């Protein structure tokens, strides 16, 4: 079973991976429990039924994917927790940003 810490570390790494395209599978994705990513991503998407992969990509990576996105995503996740914008899945409390990252990854898998 994938731990929350492993999953979140992988998500941060994915944010820095420009190769996160549909045709490419970065090594960090290989270490994730694909079924868990799909379940959590789907659960987040059910709460946001009109969201698309394009909308999520634009929201999460407005200046593109790469190392420059990491500090902004970390700050955004921290701000989510401060303002109570959390997503709970099976007892895990994730920031809305983390949930959105999982949703994007589930779209792209």
HELIX and SHEET records of a PDB file:
HELIX    1   1 UNK A    4  UNK A   15  1                                  12    
HELIX    2   2 UNK A   27  UNK A   30  1                                   4    
HELIX    3   3 UNK A   34  UNK A   47  1                                  14    
HELIX    4   4 UNK A   53  UNK A   60  1                                   8    
HELIX    5   5 UNK A   67  UNK A   83  1                                  17    
HELIX    6   6 UNK A   96  UNK A  108  1                                  13    
SHEET    1   A 2 UNK A  86  UNK A  89  0                                        
SHEET    2   A 2 UNK A  92  UNK A  95 -1                                        
END                                                                             
